[in-house]
Amino acid sequence: MSRAITLLFATACGMSVANIYFAQPLLDQLSNEFTIDHSIIGVVITITQIFYGLGLLLLVPLGDLLNQRRLIIGQMLLSITALVIVGTASYSAVLFTGMALVGLLAVVTQTLVAFAATMASPTERGRVVGIVTSGIVIGILLARTFAGLLTDLAGWRSVYLVSATLMFLMVCIFLKVLPKVEREVKALSYFQLIKSVFMLFIQERTLRIRSVLAMLIFADFSILWTPLVLPLSAPPLTLSHSVIGAFGLIGVAGALAAAQAGKFADRGYGQKTTGIALVLLLISWLFINYLEKSLFALVVGIILLDLAVQAIHVTNQTMILPLRAEARSRLTAGYMVFYSIGSAGGSIASTQTYAHFGWEGVCLLGASISTIALIFWVMTRRFTKY
């Protein structure tokens, strides 16, 4: 698998997953546009995340049943339709429907990851997965910056319409460059396919262990990023939204550095990489805790946290995707459901913690989750290969 195709997959993943996160900095705009109360407008985010979780379970496994090339192109075309619905919505009901479809179809990112793993040779699979999944994390981190800049230039609707245009261009490229990979596919009904996702958890210990780690590390990721805007925009810092959005760019540095983690897993160092990354994850909260005293310390903490989370995420997928060559989409689906649970749980817990205990409480929560993840890894490492 050439580097150009790998980077193309990473770009498509970043573009697709960003669609879920565009609404976060736009809630005020949406509230005013559709005359929705501020206490209710957050439902937009909730709906998108719920349907993303449903898509992980109901759509991603189809990659083991259908032609992956056609499935990817078909889902991206439907995503374009969903983005246009949101960008042209005149009523709140249409907006909510469009957001639900955006979340549901954004799971094409995971079909892309599974397809990339299928195309890659065993010796380069970790490297390829590392680069492609880095695109996902970068997409998440840059979505807020992208949405903020476009909204300032041309209004919130332009965010979704420009994204639809870019997605269409990506589909045109994919029609030319995506290879037609022929595979032996078992004759399964859709019900059997979904049931087999749960069976894989029973049968594969590595999948269970790595999924729990994913849940914990992405809870940590959300514990940092969800409430971060609150202390940065409040006194004594009182930073502008443009400056706050720039912290997403800082996180990209950590995500890019961690793309190499897959190479270490390919060489049999997956457990060592995980252990080192979990220690860095815990240390990162020591720096993040100094947010109000030193923005430099916060920058260091963000880089360490994103580096650690992405390194473990890449290693996780490098270790679970080879378990069943014929079930890579289902393995990805099951694993990412835990990612979704962790992300949602971290977001809810962090905002509640900040409301009651401030930023120090958030940092204590993040450090506690990091410690639990490290202890869990120490207790289970002997049950997982390399």
C-alpha positions as CSV (number, residue, x, y, z in Angstrom):
1,M,0.0,0.0,0.0
2,S,1.7,3.2,-1.2
3,R,2.2,6.2,1.1
4,A,0.1,8.4,-1.1
5,I,-2.9,6.0,-0.8
6,T,-2.4,5.7,2.9
7,L,-2.4,9.5,3.3
8,L,-5.5,9.7,1.1
9,F,-7.3,7.3,3.5
10,A,-6.1,9.3,6.5
11,T,-7.5,12.5,4.9
12,A,-10.8,10.9,4.1
13,C,-11.0,9.6,7.7
14,G,-10.3,13.1,9.2
15,M,-12.9,14.7,6.9
16,S,-15.6,12.2,7.8
17,V,-15.1,12.2,11.5
18,A,-14.9,16.0,11.7
19,N,-18.5,16.2,10.5
20,I,-19.5,15.0,14.0
21,Y,-17.7,17.7,15.8
22,F,-18.4,20.8,13.7
23,A,-21.5,21.6,15.8
24,Q,-19.7,22.0,19.1
25,P,-18.5,25.6,18.5
26,L,-21.7,26.5,16.6
27,L,-24.3,25.8,19.3
28,D,-24.9,29.6,20.0
29,Q,-25.4,30.2,16.2
30,L,-27.8,27.2,15.9
31,S,-29.7,28.3,19.0
32,N,-30.3,31.7,17.6
33,E,-31.1,30.5,14.1
34,F,-33.7,28.0,15.1
35,T,-34.9,29.8,18.3
36,I,-34.0,26.8,20.4
37,D,-33.3,27.4,24.1
38,H,-29.7,27.2,25.3
39,S,-30.6,24.4,27.7
40,I,-31.9,22.2,24.9
41,I,-29.5,23.0,22.0
42,G,-26.9,20.6,23.4
43,V,-29.2,17.8,22.2
44,V,-27.7,18.4,18.7
45,I,-24.4,17.0,20.0
46,T,-26.1,14.1,21.9
47,I,-28.2,13.0,18.8
48,T,-25.1,13.0,16.6
49,Q,-23.1,10.9,19.1
50,I,-25.9,8.5,19.7
51,F,-26.4,7.8,16.0
52,Y,-22.6,7.5,15.6
53,G,-22.6,4.8,18.2
54,L,-25.6,3.1,16.4
55,G,-23.6,3.3,13.1
56,L,-20.6,1.6,14.7
57,L,-22.8,-1.4,15.6
58,L,-25.2,-1.5,12.7
59,L,-23.2,-0.3,9.7
60,V,-19.5,-1.0,10.2
61,P,-19.9,-4.8,10.3
62,L,-21.3,-4.6,6.8
63,G,-17.6,-4.3,5.6
64,D,-17.3,-8.1,6.3
65,L,-20.4,-8.8,4.2
66,L,-20.4,-6.4,1.3
67,N,-17.8,-5.1,-1.2
68,Q,-15.8,-2.6,0.9
69,R,-15.0,-0.3,-2.0
70,R,-18.7,0.1,-2.9
71,L,-19.7,0.4,0.8
72,I,-17.2,3.2,1.4
73,I,-18.2,5.2,-1.7
74,G,-21.9,4.6,-1.0
75,Q,-21.7,5.8,2.6
76,M,-19.7,8.9,1.6
77,L,-22.3,9.8,-1.0
78,L,-25.0,9.5,1.7
79,S,-22.9,11.6,4.0
80,I,-22.8,14.3,1.4
81,T,-26.6,14.2,1.3
82,A,-26.8,14.5,5.1
83,L,-24.4,17.4,5.2
84,V,-26.5,19.3,2.6
85,I,-29.7,18.6,4.7
86,V,-28.0,20.2,7.7
87,G,-26.6,23.1,5.7
88,T,-30.0,24.0,4.1
89,A,-32.3,23.2,7.1
90,S,-35.0,25.7,7.7
91,Y,-36.7,23.9,10.6
92,S,-35.3,22.4,13.8
93,A,-36.8,19.0,13.0
94,V,-34.9,18.9,9.7
95,L,-31.7,20.0,11.5
96,F,-32.0,17.2,14.0
97,T,-32.7,14.6,11.3
98,G,-29.7,15.8,9.3
99,M,-27.5,15.7,12.4
100,A,-28.6,12.2,13.2
101,L,-27.7,11.1,9.6
102,V,-24.4,12.8,9.8
103,G,-23.5,10.9,12.9
104,L,-24.8,7.6,11.6
105,L,-22.8,7.8,8.3
106,A,-19.6,9.2,9.8
107,V,-18.7,5.6,10.8
108,V,-17.3,5.3,7.2
109,T,-14.1,6.2,8.9
110,Q,-14.0,2.7,10.6
111,T,-14.8,1.0,7.3
112,L,-11.8,2.9,5.8
113,V,-9.5,1.7,8.6
114,A,-10.6,-2.0,8.1
115,F,-10.1,-1.7,4.4
116,A,-6.7,-0.1,4.8
117,A,-5.7,-3.0,7.1
118,T,-6.9,-5.5,4.5
119,M,-4.9,-3.8,1.7
120,A,-1.7,-3.6,3.8
121,S,0.8,-6.4,4.0
122,P,1.2,-8.0,7.5
123,T,4.7,-6.4,7.9
124,E,3.4,-2.8,7.2
125,R,-0.1,-3.1,8.7
126,G,0.8,-1.3,11.9
127,R,2.4,1.6,10.1
128,V,-0.6,1.9,7.7
129,V,-3.2,1.7,10.6
130,G,-1.1,4.3,12.5
131,I,-1.2,6.8,9.7
132,V,-4.9,6.3,8.9
133,T,-6.1,6.5,12.5
134,S,-4.0,9.6,13.0
135,G,-6.2,11.2,10.4
136,I,-9.2,10.5,12.6
137,V,-7.7,12.2,15.7
138,I,-6.4,15.1,13.6
139,G,-9.9,15.5,12.1
140,I,-11.4,15.6,15.6
141,L,-8.9,18.2,16.8
142,L,-9.2,20.5,13.8
143,A,-13.0,20.3,13.4
144,R,-13.5,23.2,15.9
145,T,-10.9,25.4,14.2
146,F,-12.3,24.7,10.8
147,A,-15.9,25.4,11.9
148,G,-15.0,28.6,13.7
149,L,-13.0,30.1,10.8
150,L,-15.7,29.3,8.2
151,T,-18.5,30.6,10.4
152,D,-16.7,33.9,10.8
153,L,-16.2,34.1,7.1
154,A,-19.5,32.9,5.7
155,G,-21.9,31.8,8.4
156,W,-22.5,28.4,10.1
157,R,-24.2,26.9,7.0
158,S,-21.0,27.2,5.0
159,V,-19.3,24.7,7.3
160,Y,-21.6,21.9,6.3
161,L,-21.8,22.9,2.6
162,V,-18.1,23.2,2.2
163,S,-17.6,19.9,3.9
164,A,-20.1,18.3,1.5
165,T,-18.2,19.7,-1.4
166,L,-14.9,18.4,-0.1
167,M,-16.5,15.0,0.5
168,F,-17.7,14.9,-3.1
169,L,-14.2,15.6,-4.4
170,M,-12.9,12.8,-2.2
171,V,-15.5,10.4,-3.7
172,C,-14.4,11.4,-7.2
173,I,-10.8,10.6,-6.3
174,F,-11.8,7.3,-4.6
175,L,-13.7,6.2,-7.7
176,K,-10.4,6.3,-9.6
177,V,-7.8,5.1,-7.0
178,L,-9.6,2.6,-4.7
179,P,-8.6,-0.9,-5.7
180,K,-11.2,-3.6,-6.3
181,V,-10.1,-6.1,-3.6
182,E,-11.8,-9.5,-4.0
183,R,-12.3,-11.5,-0.8
184,E,-14.0,-14.6,0.3
185,V,-17.1,-13.6,2.2
186,K,-19.1,-16.0,4.4
187,A,-22.8,-16.2,3.6
188,L,-24.3,-14.6,6.7
189,S,-27.6,-12.9,7.2
190,Y,-27.6,-9.4,8.6
191,F,-28.8,-10.7,12.0
192,Q,-26.0,-13.3,12.1
193,L,-23.5,-10.6,11.2
194,I,-24.5,-8.3,14.1
195,K,-24.7,-11.3,16.5
196,S,-21.2,-12.3,15.6
197,V,-19.9,-8.9,16.8
198,F,-20.9,-9.9,20.3
199,M,-19.6,-13.4,19.8
200,L,-16.2,-12.0,19.0
201,F,-16.0,-10.4,22.5
202,I,-16.7,-13.8,24.0
203,Q,-14.1,-15.6,21.8
204,E,-11.2,-13.0,21.7
205,R,-9.6,-12.0,25.0
206,T,-7.3,-9.5,23.2
207,L,-10.4,-7.7,21.9
208,R,-11.9,-7.5,25.3
209,I,-8.7,-6.2,27.0
210,R,-7.9,-3.6,24.3
211,S,-11.5,-2.4,24.1
212,V,-11.5,-1.6,27.8
213,L,-8.2,0.3,27.4
214,A,-9.8,2.2,24.5
215,M,-12.8,3.1,26.7
216,L,-10.5,4.4,29.5
217,I,-8.1,6.4,27.3
218,F,-10.8,8.1,25.3
219,A,-12.6,8.9,28.5
220,D,-9.4,10.7,29.4
221,F,-9.3,12.4,26.0
222,S,-12.8,13.8,26.5
223,I,-12.1,14.8,30.1
224,L,-9.5,17.2,28.8
225,W,-11.1,18.5,25.6
226,T,-14.8,18.8,26.6
227,P,-14.5,21.4,29.4
228,L,-11.2,23.0,28.3
229,V,-12.9,26.0,26.8
230,L,-14.5,26.9,30.2
231,P,-11.3,27.8,32.2
232,L,-9.6,29.3,29.1
233,S,-12.4,31.7,28.4
234,A,-13.0,32.7,32.0
235,P,-10.9,35.1,34.1
236,P,-8.1,35.4,34.7
237,L,-7.1,34.0,31.3
238,T,-10.2,35.2,29.2
239,L,-8.8,34.0,25.9
240,S,-10.7,34.5,22.7
241,H,-12.3,31.6,20.8
242,S,-9.8,31.9,18.0
243,V,-6.9,31.4,20.5
244,I,-8.7,28.6,22.3
245,G,-9.2,26.9,18.9
246,A,-5.5,27.0,18.3
247,F,-5.0,24.5,21.2
248,G,-6.4,21.9,18.8
249,L,-3.5,22.6,16.5
250,I,-1.1,21.8,19.4
251,G,-2.9,18.5,20.0
252,V,-2.2,17.6,16.3
253,A,1.6,17.6,17.1
254,G,1.1,14.8,19.6
255,A,-1.2,12.8,17.3
256,L,1.3,13.0,14.4
257,A,4.1,11.8,16.6
258,A,2.1,8.8,17.7
259,A,1.5,7.7,14.1
260,Q,4.8,5.7,14.4
261,A,3.4,3.6,17.2
262,G,2.1,1.1,14.7
263,K,5.7,0.4,13.5
264,F,6.7,-0.7,17.0
265,A,3.7,-3.0,17.2
266,D,4.7,-4.5,13.9
267,R,8.1,-5.3,15.4
268,G,6.5,-6.9,18.5
269,Y,6.8,-4.0,20.9
270,G,3.0,-3.4,21.3
271,Q,3.0,-4.0,25.1
272,K,6.0,-1.8,25.7
273,T,4.5,1.0,23.7
274,T,1.3,0.7,25.7
275,G,3.1,0.8,29.0
276,I,5.2,3.8,28.1
277,A,2.2,5.7,26.7
278,L,0.1,5.0,29.8
279,V,2.8,6.4,32.0
280,L,2.9,9.5,29.8
281,L,-0.8,9.8,30.0
282,L,-0.7,10.0,33.8
283,I,2.2,12.5,33.7
284,S,0.3,14.7,31.3
285,W,-2.2,15.6,34.0
286,L,0.5,17.0,36.2
287,F,1.2,19.6,33.5
288,I,-2.4,20.2,32.6
289,N,-3.2,20.9,36.3
290,Y,-1.1,24.1,36.0
291,L,-3.4,25.6,33.3
292,E,-4.2,28.8,35.2
293,K,-0.6,29.4,36.2
294,S,1.2,28.5,32.9
295,L,-0.1,28.0,29.4
296,F,3.2,26.5,28.5
297,A,2.6,23.7,31.0
298,L,-0.8,23.2,29.4
299,V,0.7,22.9,26.0
300,V,3.2,20.3,27.2
301,G,0.3,18.4,28.9
302,I,-1.8,18.5,25.7
303,I,1.0,17.2,23.6
304,L,1.8,14.4,26.0
305,L,-1.9,13.4,26.4
306,D,-2.7,13.3,22.7
307,L,0.6,11.5,22.0
308,A,-0.3,8.8,24.6
309,V,-3.9,8.4,23.6
310,Q,-3.1,8.1,19.9
311,A,-0.2,5.7,20.5
312,I,-2.4,3.3,22.5
313,H,-5.2,3.6,20.0
314,V,-2.9,2.7,17.1
315,T,-1.4,-0.1,19.1
316,N,-4.8,-1.4,20.1
317,Q,-6.0,-1.7,16.5
318,T,-2.7,-3.1,15.3
319,M,-3.1,-5.9,17.8
320,I,-6.8,-6.7,17.2
321,L,-7.1,-6.5,13.5
322,P,-5.0,-9.6,12.7
323,L,-7.1,-11.7,15.1
324,R,-9.7,-12.6,12.4
325,A,-8.8,-11.6,8.8
326,E,-12.4,-12.3,7.7
327,A,-13.9,-10.2,10.5
328,R,-11.8,-7.0,10.5
329,S,-14.9,-4.7,10.2
330,R,-16.7,-6.5,13.0
331,L,-13.6,-6.3,15.2
332,T,-13.3,-2.6,14.5
333,A,-17.0,-2.1,15.2
334,G,-16.9,-3.8,18.6
335,Y,-13.7,-2.0,19.6
336,M,-15.0,1.4,18.6
337,V,-18.3,1.0,20.5
338,F,-16.1,1.0,23.7
339,Y,-14.3,4.1,22.3
340,S,-17.7,5.8,21.9
341,I,-18.8,4.8,25.4
342,G,-15.6,6.2,26.9
343,S,-15.8,9.5,24.9
344,A,-19.4,10.1,26.0
345,G,-18.8,9.1,29.6
346,G,-15.8,11.4,29.8
347,S,-17.7,14.3,28.4
348,I,-20.5,14.0,30.9
349,A,-18.3,13.3,33.9
350,S,-15.9,16.2,33.1
351,T,-18.5,18.9,32.7
352,Q,-20.2,17.8,35.9
353,T,-16.9,17.7,37.8
354,Y,-15.9,21.1,36.5
355,A,-19.3,22.6,37.7
356,H,-18.8,21.3,41.2
357,F,-15.0,21.1,41.8
358,G,-13.4,23.3,39.1
359,W,-10.3,22.6,37.0
360,E,-8.4,20.8,39.8
361,G,-11.3,18.4,40.1
362,V,-11.2,17.7,36.3
363,C,-7.5,17.0,36.5
364,L,-7.9,14.7,39.5
365,L,-10.6,12.8,37.5
366,G,-8.3,12.5,34.5
367,A,-5.4,11.4,36.6
368,S,-7.6,8.8,38.3
369,I,-8.8,7.3,35.0
370,S,-5.2,7.2,33.8
371,T,-4.1,5.3,36.9
372,I,-7.0,2.8,36.5
373,A,-5.9,2.3,32.9
374,L,-2.3,1.7,33.9
375,I,-3.3,-0.8,36.7
376,F,-5.6,-2.6,34.2
377,W,-2.8,-2.9,31.7
378,V,-0.4,-4.3,34.3
379,M,-3.0,-6.9,35.4
380,T,-3.8,-8.0,31.9
381,R,-0.6,-7.7,29.9
382,R,0.3,-11.3,30.3
383,F,-2.9,-12.4,28.6
384,T,-2.1,-10.5,25.3
385,K,0.5,-11.3,22.7
386,Y,3.5,-9.1,22.2
